[in-house]
């Protein structure tokens, strides 16, 4: 079956620490997080910004996390204070959180993959089955 695939990439700047980590990551520090999101669908959809079924997903909906924390995003926050308690602030858990929050903003048929990087050479991915 034919399908469309969207890819978007963005950054946000945040501080965090990993609770009970024995090493530098256990202390407050910051990153410019790089996020890649892939969205796939076999049909086109409307969005909260466009009533016509002409897109897999709206890029604005996919990039919500790059907004300032005061506007509902993750930019310029302390992640330990913003993420729910069940999410530790590792790259793996940040990817899972962004996935879960992005999924709420999209039609059900859209499959997602979210990758998060804290450093230029390391990525964590979370995706649909």
N, C-alpha and C positions, 0 to 999 in steps of 0.2 A: 504494500500500500504506500503511495507517495506520502511524503511528509516534509514539513518545513522545519528548519532549525535556526534559531536565533542565538547569537553569541554576543555578549557584552562584557566589558571589563571596566573596572573603576577602582578607585582607592578611597580609603578613609583613614584618618589619624586618630588613634586612641591609645590610652594607657591601660595597663593591667598588671596583675601578678598572678602566679599560679599558687593557690592555697597549698600549704604544707610541702612545697617543692624545696628540696635541699640543694640550693644553688642560686645563681643570679636571677633565674626566672621567678624565684619566690619573692623577689623584691619588686616594688613598683617600677615599671619602665614602660616605654612607649614604642609603637611601631607605626609605620605607614603600611597598613594592610592593603594588599592587592587582592581583588576579588574577581573571579571569572564565573559567569553564569551562562549555562547553556539551557535553552528551552526548546523542546520539540513537540510538534503536534501534527496530526494528520488532517486537521481542519483549522480554518481561520476563525478568529473570535472577535467579538467587540471588547471594549474595555471601559473602565469608569470614565475615561476621557474621550472615547469615540464610540458612538452607538452602532457603527457598522461592522460586520464581521470581515475585517480586512487585515487582521494581524494574528500571529500566534499569541503574542502578549505585548503589552505596551512597555516600551523601554523604561518609561517613568516608573512603572510598577516593579520592574526587575531591579532598578537601581535605588530603591528606597533607602538602603543602608548607608549610602554616601551622604545623605542629608545630615545636617547638624542635629545633635541629640535633642535640642529644643524643638525640632520640627519632626521628631519621630524616627530619626536615623541613628547611626552609631558614630558619626564624626565628632571628634573632640569631646569624648566622654571617658570615664573610667569604666571599662567593660564590667568589672566586678560589681559595680553599682547599678548597672543597666540590665544585664542578662538575668533571667530568672535563676533562682538558686540551684536548679537541677542542671544548669549549664556551667561547667568550669570554663576557664578562659584559654584553653588550648586551641590551636588552630583547628583541630578536628571538631571540637565542640562549637566553635564560632561558625564553622561551615554548616554544621547541623542546625544551629539557631537561624542563620540566614536562610537556609533551605526552608525550614518550617515557617518562618514569617513570610517568605516570598510565596510559598505555596498557597497561603491564605488569600493572597492578592490576585490569584490566577484562576482561570477556568480549570475544572477538574481533569480534563483530558490532557493538559500540558504536563509533560515529563520534564523534570529538572535535574541538573547537575550543578553543584556549587563547589568551587575550589577557592581556598583561602591561603594566602602566603603572608608570612611575617618577615621573611627574608628573601632575597632574590633567588635563592637556590632550593627552597623547600616549599612544598605545597601539600595541603590536605584536601581531599575531595569527599563529598557526600552526594549521593544520588538515589533516584528511584530504582526499584528492582527491575 
